[in-house]
Structure formats: C-alpha cells, structure tokens
Amino acid sequence: MVQVLSFNNASLEREGNTLVNNLNWLVTSDQRWIILGANGAGKTSVLDLAAAWDVPTSGHVTVLDEDLTSADPEWLRPRVGFASSSMSKRIPATETVEDAVVTAAYAAAERRGEEYDELDLRRARRVLNEWRLGDLANRTVLSLSEGEAKRLQIARSIMTDPELLLLDEPTAALDLGSREEILQMLGFFAGNPSAPAIVMVTHHVEEIPLGFTHVLLMKNGSAAYAGPLATTLTSENLSDVFGVKVTVFNNAGRYSAQATL
C-alpha cells in the first residue's frame, strides 16, 4: 500500500470563487474511490488538481510523491491517466481509434506522421481489445457511438500504464445498456490487484461499479464525509450533502438512491 494522492488543507480559488476549500484527503494505491456531491461541490476541480492540470491556491496537493507547487507537470502528467469529455475534445474527430490510443504514450492528442514503436502499437491494440474496441481500430473517432467514445476515453487513459487513474463521469449521458457495459468493465478492472489507484467522479450512486472501495462526499468544496463505501455511503450522509432526504439501497454491492422532496 503506497500513498499516491494527498490533499493537505488544499484550496483552489478562481475569480474570487472558492472551488476547493481546505480539503484534506488521502488515497493509497490499493483504493478505488468514488467522488459524489451536488453540482458545484468541487468534484471536477479536485480531479484537475489530481491530474496536475491545476495547482492549489493554498495548502498542498501531492501526486505520486510530487508536490504540485514545485513539480514539473510535463513529467508528472503522463504518470496519471485522465479520462474526461474535456480531454477527449482535444482529439481530432478524423483520428483513427488506434491512433487516438497510441498517441497517449507520447503525450500527444493526434498523430502527425510519426513512426511509433512496435511495442507501443502492440500495447494499444491489446488495450483496445480489453475495452471491446479492437474491431473499431481503423474507424474514425467521429464515427463512434457515445458508449464507444466513452470506452475510448478510458482506453486512452490507461495506455501509459498509469500509477493513478482519474475518471470524470465515464458513463454520463449513456443509455442503460451502454452504461451497464462500462460499469461491468470498470468493476472487473478495479478488482484486478495490478490495477492502479482509481478516482471516479459521478453524479449518481447507481453508477458506482463493483470493486470500488471508498467514497468522498463533497459539499461546498470540502470533504463532508470520506471513508469506506459500506459505512460512508449512508442515507444520512447523502441527505446532508444533497440537501434533500435521500434513502440509499444496496443490492449485492450495487447502490441506488431515492429522494423524498
């Protein structure tokens, strides 16, 4: 068990707005975290800090033993896999699926005629097969369905064999079948002892995959509650965080919630 991510009284401010407020939080290599909270609670801002795409205004954030206030982000970022819709927009729509994955090994968003190592190409093809994209390798990104595009984001994020994997709403806007397909695959991946530490943001407890171990419940930019899923994801805690009465249900490790307004 190795510490991979640490927030120590970390705050992030932008244009007079506090996005993250004195957050204290620790993630170790054997943990798989869910971040939940209302809109504006600071979830995505926490991921931006964890991915070294931002630095705290005050306090400290340490990612893979590197303090963000002094770390070289160009050296640190390739060690962190980050799957998000904002990251995917950097990839040209005309890029092939295979190139969209293999370019991650070179910290690039598109292929520009470079020759890639055969080792990287073989790894890209293996990752594509693992995420059920192997048959689509020569298709363009533009031609993918929403579910296929989400799986491509994840495949690209793990191409570099990261030490920390960050997922920003990987099943957002998907239909039921596509959502469940990705959740099943994420659960299988999270349950692999060789997988990296994982932090996943979602808005819905129904989107928590099997195999995830901890939850950070955010409110007003801070950690309202943090700890193991079984003891932290409670009706009382969710009611406090979302400001409505919520009842949480657990069906063999898959969660659901119902609010009473």
C-alpha positions as CSV (number, residue, x, y, z in Angstrom):
1,M,0.0,0.0,0.0
2,V,1.6,3.2,-1.2
3,Q,0.3,6.8,-0.9
4,V,-0.5,8.1,-4.4
5,L,-2.5,11.2,-3.7
6,S,-2.7,13.6,-0.8
7,F,-4.6,16.9,-0.2
8,N,-3.4,18.8,2.8
9,N,-5.6,21.9,3.6
10,A,-5.8,22.4,-0.1
11,S,-7.9,25.2,-1.6
12,L,-8.4,26.4,-5.1
13,E,-9.8,29.8,-6.0
14,R,-10.8,31.3,-9.3
15,E,-12.0,34.9,-9.9
16,G,-13.0,35.2,-6.2
17,N,-14.8,31.9,-6.1
18,T,-13.6,29.1,-3.9
19,L,-13.8,25.8,-5.8
20,V,-12.0,23.6,-3.3
21,N,-12.0,24.6,0.3
22,N,-9.4,23.3,2.8
23,L,-9.7,19.8,1.5
24,N,-7.9,17.0,3.5
25,W,-7.9,13.7,1.7
26,L,-5.6,10.7,1.2
27,V,-5.6,8.0,-1.5
28,T,-3.5,4.9,-1.4
29,S,-2.6,2.5,-4.3
30,D,-5.0,-0.3,-3.2
31,Q,-8.0,2.0,-3.1
32,R,-10.7,2.8,-5.6
33,W,-12.6,6.0,-4.8
34,I,-15.9,7.5,-5.9
35,I,-16.4,11.3,-5.5
36,L,-20.1,12.3,-5.1
37,G,-21.6,15.7,-4.5
38,A,-24.1,18.3,-5.8
39,N,-23.3,20.4,-8.8
40,G,-20.7,23.0,-7.9
41,A,-19.4,20.9,-4.9
42,G,-15.8,20.9,-6.4
43,K,-15.6,17.4,-7.8
44,T,-14.1,18.2,-11.2
45,S,-11.8,20.8,-9.6
46,V,-10.4,18.0,-7.4
47,L,-9.7,15.9,-10.4
48,D,-8.0,18.8,-12.2
49,L,-5.7,19.1,-9.2
50,A,-5.1,15.4,-9.0
51,A,-4.2,15.3,-12.7
52,A,-1.7,18.2,-12.3
53,W,-3.7,20.4,-14.6
54,D,-4.1,22.9,-11.8
55,V,-2.2,23.9,-8.7
56,P,-3.8,24.8,-5.3
57,T,-4.1,28.4,-4.3
58,S,-3.2,27.5,-0.8
59,G,-2.3,24.3,1.0
60,H,-0.6,21.3,-0.7
61,V,-1.5,18.6,-3.1
62,T,0.9,15.7,-3.5
63,V,0.6,13.4,-6.6
64,L,2.8,10.4,-6.8
65,D,5.2,11.9,-4.2
66,E,5.4,15.2,-6.2
67,D,4.2,18.4,-4.6
68,L,2.3,20.3,-7.2
69,T,3.8,23.7,-6.1
70,S,7.2,22.5,-7.3
71,A,6.5,19.5,-9.6
72,D,7.2,19.5,-13.3
73,P,3.7,18.9,-14.8
74,E,5.0,17.7,-18.1
75,W,6.9,14.9,-16.3
76,L,4.1,14.1,-13.9
77,R,1.0,14.1,-16.2
78,P,2.0,11.0,-18.2
79,R,2.0,9.0,-15.0
80,V,-1.6,9.9,-14.3
81,G,-4.4,8.5,-16.6
82,F,-7.2,11.0,-17.0
83,A,-10.5,10.2,-18.9
84,S,-12.9,13.1,-19.3
85,S,-15.0,14.7,-22.0
86,S,-12.8,17.8,-21.9
87,M,-9.7,15.7,-22.6
88,S,-11.4,13.8,-25.5
89,K,-12.2,17.1,-27.2
90,R,-8.5,17.6,-27.9
91,I,-8.5,14.6,-30.2
92,P,-9.4,15.4,-33.8
93,A,-12.6,13.8,-35.0
94,T,-10.8,12.4,-38.0
95,E,-8.2,10.5,-35.9
96,T,-8.4,6.7,-36.1
97,V,-9.3,4.9,-32.9
98,E,-6.0,3.1,-32.8
99,D,-4.1,6.4,-33.2
100,A,-6.2,8.1,-30.6
101,V,-5.0,5.5,-28.1
102,V,-1.3,5.1,-29.1
103,T,-0.7,8.9,-29.1
104,A,-1.3,8.8,-25.4
105,A,2.1,7.1,-25.0
106,Y,3.7,10.2,-26.4
107,A,1.5,12.8,-24.5
108,A,0.0,13.9,-27.8
109,A,-3.6,14.4,-28.9
110,E,-3.1,13.4,-32.5
111,R,-0.8,11.6,-34.9
112,R,1.2,13.8,-37.3
113,G,3.0,11.3,-39.4
114,E,5.3,10.0,-36.7
115,E,6.5,6.4,-36.7
116,Y,5.7,4.6,-33.4
117,D,7.5,1.8,-31.7
118,E,6.0,-1.6,-32.3
119,L,5.8,-2.2,-28.6
120,D,3.5,0.8,-28.2
121,L,1.4,-0.3,-31.1
122,R,1.0,-3.8,-29.6
123,R,0.0,-2.4,-26.3
124,A,-2.5,0.0,-27.9
125,R,-4.1,-3.0,-29.7
126,R,-4.2,-5.0,-26.5
127,V,-5.9,-2.1,-24.6
128,L,-8.4,-1.7,-27.4
129,N,-9.3,-5.4,-27.3
130,E,-9.6,-5.2,-23.5
131,W,-12.2,-2.4,-23.8
132,R,-14.0,-4.0,-26.8
133,L,-12.7,-1.6,-29.4
134,G,-10.4,-3.9,-31.3
135,D,-12.7,-4.3,-34.3
136,L,-13.0,-0.5,-34.5
137,A,-9.3,0.3,-34.6
138,N,-9.4,1.7,-38.1
139,R,-12.6,3.7,-37.6
140,T,-12.5,7.4,-37.0
141,V,-13.4,8.9,-33.6
142,L,-16.3,10.8,-35.3
143,S,-17.9,7.5,-36.3
144,L,-18.1,6.1,-32.7
145,S,-21.3,5.8,-30.7
146,E,-21.4,7.6,-27.4
147,G,-20.7,4.4,-25.5
148,E,-17.8,3.5,-27.8
149,A,-16.4,7.0,-27.4
150,K,-16.5,6.7,-23.6
151,R,-14.7,3.4,-23.7
152,L,-12.1,5.0,-26.0
153,Q,-11.5,7.7,-23.3
154,I,-10.8,5.1,-20.8
155,A,-8.6,3.0,-23.1
156,R,-6.5,6.1,-23.9
157,S,-6.2,6.9,-20.2
158,I,-4.7,3.5,-19.3
159,M,-2.4,3.3,-22.4
160,T,0.5,4.6,-20.4
161,D,0.0,2.1,-17.6
162,P,-0.6,4.9,-15.1
163,E,0.0,4.9,-11.4
164,L,-3.2,6.8,-10.8
165,L,-6.4,6.7,-12.9
166,L,-8.9,9.5,-12.9
167,L,-12.4,9.1,-14.4
168,D,-14.7,12.1,-14.8
169,E,-18.3,10.8,-15.2
170,P,-17.3,7.9,-17.6
171,T,-21.0,6.9,-18.0
172,A,-22.6,10.3,-18.3
173,A,-25.4,10.6,-20.9
174,L,-25.3,6.9,-21.9
175,D,-28.3,4.7,-22.4
176,L,-28.9,1.8,-19.9
177,G,-27.1,-0.9,-21.9
178,S,-24.0,1.2,-22.7
179,R,-23.8,2.4,-19.1
180,E,-24.0,-1.1,-17.6
181,E,-21.4,-2.4,-20.1
182,I,-18.9,0.2,-19.0
183,L,-19.7,-0.3,-15.3
184,Q,-19.2,-4.0,-15.7
185,M,-15.8,-3.5,-17.4
186,L,-14.8,-0.9,-14.8
187,G,-15.7,-3.3,-12.0
188,F,-13.6,-6.0,-13.5
189,F,-10.7,-3.6,-14.0
190,A,-11.0,-2.2,-10.4
191,G,-11.0,-5.7,-9.0
192,N,-7.6,-6.6,-10.6
193,P,-4.9,-6.3,-7.9
194,S,-2.5,-4.9,-10.6
195,A,-4.8,-2.0,-11.4
196,P,-3.7,1.5,-10.3
197,A,-5.5,3.6,-7.7
198,I,-8.7,4.9,-9.2
199,V,-10.7,8.0,-8.5
200,M,-14.0,8.3,-10.3
201,V,-16.5,11.3,-10.3
202,T,-20.1,10.6,-10.8
203,H,-23.5,12.2,-10.0
204,H,-25.4,9.0,-9.4
205,V,-24.9,6.2,-6.8
206,E,-26.3,3.9,-9.5
207,E,-23.1,4.4,-11.4
208,I,-20.8,3.1,-8.7
209,P,-19.1,0.0,-10.2
210,L,-18.5,-3.2,-8.2
211,G,-14.9,-3.3,-6.9
212,F,-14.8,0.3,-5.7
213,T,-13.9,0.6,-2.1
214,H,-14.2,4.2,-0.8
215,V,-16.3,7.3,-1.3
216,L,-15.6,11.1,-0.9
217,L,-18.8,13.0,-0.3
218,M,-18.2,16.7,-1.1
219,K,-20.1,19.8,0.0
220,N,-19.1,23.4,-0.6
221,G,-15.6,22.4,-1.9
222,S,-14.8,20.3,1.2
223,A,-14.9,16.7,2.3
224,A,-18.2,16.4,4.2
225,Y,-17.6,12.6,4.6
226,A,-14.9,10.3,3.4
227,G,-14.2,6.6,4.0
228,P,-15.2,3.0,3.1
229,L,-18.3,2.8,0.9
230,A,-20.1,0.4,3.2
231,T,-20.0,2.8,6.2
232,T,-19.9,6.2,4.5
233,L,-22.5,6.0,1.7
234,T,-25.4,6.3,4.0
235,S,-28.9,7.8,3.7
236,E,-28.0,10.3,6.4
237,N,-24.7,11.4,4.8
238,L,-26.2,11.7,1.3
239,S,-29.2,13.7,2.7
240,D,-26.8,16.2,4.2
241,V,-24.7,16.5,1.1
242,F,-27.6,16.9,-1.4
243,G,-29.9,18.9,0.9
244,V,-32.9,16.6,0.4
245,K,-34.0,13.5,2.2
246,V,-32.3,10.5,0.5
247,T,-32.7,6.8,1.1
248,V,-29.8,4.6,-0.1
249,F,-30.3,1.0,-1.1
250,N,-27.6,-1.7,-1.5
251,N,-28.3,-4.7,-3.7
252,A,-25.3,-7.1,-3.6
253,G,-22.8,-4.2,-3.9
254,R,-24.7,-2.1,-6.4
255,Y,-26.2,1.0,-5.0
256,S,-29.3,3.1,-5.7
257,A,-30.9,6.1,-4.1
258,Q,-34.3,7.7,-3.9
259,A,-35.1,11.2,-2.7
260,T,-38.2,12.4,-1.0
261,L,-38.9,16.1,-1.8
